[in-house]
Amino acid sequence: MANHKSAIKRAKQSEARRQRNRARKTRMKNVVKSLETAIQSKAVDAAVEGLKEAISIIDKTAAHGVIHKNKASRKISQLTRKVNSLQAV
């Protein structure tokens, strides 16, 4: 465990950041999972609304540095393709 005052503070900050990042990542995963469920059940309206929310949350997660911006872009692209293919059918 940390002995110096600065190391103790750094440990507290790291733990706080870890908890915050974990919460943001979990929120993102949950919104993606609910969108996937809407797509599976062929609910077009729910999927379109879910996509808007998912894009917003994924972008915020990347903006905070929890995930890489390219990963966020890739996830948004994949989800958008799935919703668009659902709308086409």
Beta strands, then each sheet from edge to edge (+ up, - down):
end
